[in-house]
Amino acid sequence: MDVRNFFWPIVSVALLAQAPPLTLNQTSAGHFARLALKCVGQEFPYKPDHVLGNPDDLKLPRVFHPAFYGCFDWHSSVHGHWMLARLLREFPEMSEASQIRAVLDKHLSPDLLRIELNYLDSRENRAFERPYGWAWLLKLSAELETSDYPGANKWAEAVRPLAKEICRRFMDFLPRLTYPNRTGVHSNTAYSMSLALDYARATKDTEFEALLLIRAKAYYYNDKSAPLNYEPGGEDFISPALEEVALMAKVLDEDTFQKWLKGFLPNLNRLPIVPATVSDRSDPRIAHLDGLNMSRARNLYTLMSHLSAKDSKRSNLLGLADAHANASLPHVSSGNYEGEHWLATFAVHMLEARTRR
């Protein structure tokens, strides 16, 4: 017997005693919002993803990215803005609402986003933030395009040209991507395609949706027996196998997905995973593992929604998901900027999935 299958329920019980409630409410939303409000306006430290084409390209990140210069890197700033917009829609009466509106008004302005769009014209940076940052920009756009929050339409309009250009680039790139990237970090293809598919469906872009479905099936439909026992890598923040499951649940009809799932995760009732141990939350890459725990939990909650209410595997998956959630949710605010600049987004995404399970 794999010892990981034996110990994870014990780990779960121990963690439940010290973890915050696994609920997204106005109190927890305010906590996550405050983290993002601090980070999206913090210019340093910053890790640019920038290729210098000539000496004039050596400039501060805020010059190139006046909208998304905070949160250590571009993609974290983008999904920090997604989280703020999402929380504002869900909890419009939260005490942080006025601060969120002010930030979105300032950063999601046509002038600043035009500069962000112009940056992509650089030949040296045509692959800038591909695919992870691209996908999160589309997720932000989808949130704004579908939000009923008063005033969200002006933010959506400002973001739309950048989103359309990134959509165009995805449509150019995916047919040329012969093999998917099966990593546990930013280059993972399944995770980014999943976010992109949310955008395509939210904006009713049927051409983009059709391409995503075709490429997802080409990449993943014939996969069997996911090697979960080889996960995680030491710096992963997503699970290659479980992100593939989450994508294919969106791509395939329910009957086809169930058949595919039996081949891909044949031992669904005894998944060989336990919550990852994070040995040093001040190390920016080791801290990724807190994101992995919450990403795994999100996908396990999502998987539960594809099982019947009478299926005994539901309770097992819930226990495993909660164990992962409880292992890292208390550390979203660890006092270390290495995790605090991005983990709140993963927490919100996870808790929403738990609500929908």
CORURZI-V978761 format. One record per helix or strand of 3 or more residues. SS is the DSSP state (alpha for helix, beta for strand). FROM is the first residue (numbers start at 1). LEN is the number of residues. If there is no record, write none. Layout:
BEGIN
ss=<SS,SS>
from=<FROM,FROM>
len=<LEN,LEN>
END
This chain:
BEGIN
ss=<alpha,alpha,alpha,alpha,alpha,alpha,alpha,alpha,alpha,alpha,alpha,alpha,alpha,alpha,alpha,alpha,alpha,alpha,alpha,alpha>
from=<3,26,55,61,74,97,110,123,132,152,189,206,228,240,254,268,288,313,337,343>
len=<14,14,3,4,17,11,10,3,15,23,14,15,3,12,11,3,17,19,4,14>
END
